[in-house]
Amino acid sequence: MQRDTIVRVDVKFWRVLAVLLLTVAPILSACNTVHGVGEDLSAAGRGIAHTADKVSGNK
């Protein structure tokens, strides 16, 4: 391989790597966000159940 070919391959590798990282980073951070939304919905459900129990006189 000539030096020009090696440099072109190297630049292409870094471009592909950059695109891959920019694609994967938001996906990985979304996992934490989805987990947080699940916790929030669970807490809201507990609050609704607690209020329903108070209103119906079960507690």
N, C-alpha and C positions, 0 to 999 in steps of 0.2 A: 504494500500500500504506500502511496505517496503521502507526503505530509499534508497536502491540501485535502485529500480524502479523509484523513484522520481528523482534521480540524472540523470538517463538515459533519462527520459522524458525531463528534463530540458535542457540537452545537445542537444538533438534532436531538441527541440524548437529553441534554439539559432542558430543551424546550418541552419535550415529552414529559420529563419529570416534573417540570413546573406546572404544566397543565394537569397532570395527575394529582399533584398535591393540592392545587386550587380546587379541584373537583371533590377530593376526598375530605378535605378539612370541614366544609359545611355539613357534610353527611355525618361525620363523627361528632360534631358539636350538636347536631340535631338529636342525637341519642340522649344527651343530657337534658335537652329541652323537653322531649317527649316524656322522660321520666318525671320531670318537674310538673308537667301538666297532669300526669296521672296522679301524683300526690295531691295536687290542688283539687282535682275532681273528687278524689276519695274523701278529702277533708270536707268538701261541700256536701257530699252525700251523707257524711256523718252528722253534719249540722242540720240538714233537712230531716234526717231520721230523728234526731234529738228533739227538734221543734215539733215534729208530728207526734212523738210520744208525749210531750208536755201538753199539747192541745187535746189529745185524745184521753188524757188522764192515765196513761199506762205507767207513768213514772211518778 
